[in-house]
Amino acid sequence: MPRVVIADRPVLITGASGGIGAEIARALARRGAHLALAAHRSGPLETLADELRELGAEASVHVCDVGERDSMAQAVDEAVRLHGGLTGVITSAGVGRQAGFHEHSLDEMEQLVRTNLMGVLHALHFALPHVSKAGGGFVVNLSSVAGRLGQPGESVYSATKFAVTGLSEALAIELAEHGVHVLAVHPGLVRTGFFSEEELARIPASVKRGAIDPAPLGESIVRALERGRHEITVPGYAAGGYVMRTLAPGLFRRILKRVRSGAR
């Protein structure tokens, strides 16, 4: 697999104000990338930008809402102007909710779709023309294990992440002829502020025991990108579920039901 060059390349990261996005930014900065940090909260972005500059990286801050096309377009335009172009785009912005389908209002469903799917499409729509021009560019889309294995209690969230997975698989082929590499990332539960305490209480104890820290995850993602991988699942053992679902779908559903019913 061809290696992806990161040093001295300008990269746009959505959802960079914390969690996985911020850790990816730190891992990229240690490799000499220049970062355009995008999110809807300016304070955490400014703090992270200062930290990255101390590492010797160029870093710019772009306050935007990925779910609003004009806001995302402005952020991309600013990033291109400040950094002289874009070589990579990482779509890390996302929201989640632990709730059964019947517990969601339509407004909540639309928010999940607007951020988790339309936010990715907006970022890619405006950034990809610049990335394609760069030669040797890349895209990293943050999906989820829930984007490979539908999770009861996360049905709408799973739907948005399945869409990101499918988009990434198609783009990996479509964009290859333009010299753009695509990596899809499927994390399990990550120790961030992604879910509220009430929502965390709904997650099975066995799943919470396997939660991963965002810092090593960010490093794993960037290593996978450097190595030219097209997808990565962290923790790796979760990928065993993909095989079980394919070979023994009935057994897989029974096990998943038993695991998820242990949430309380």
Summary of the structure (lengths in Angstrom):
residues: 264
radius of gyration: 17.9
end to end distance: 44.2
largest distance: 53.2
contacts: 912
relative contact order: 0.14
helix: 55%
strand: 15%
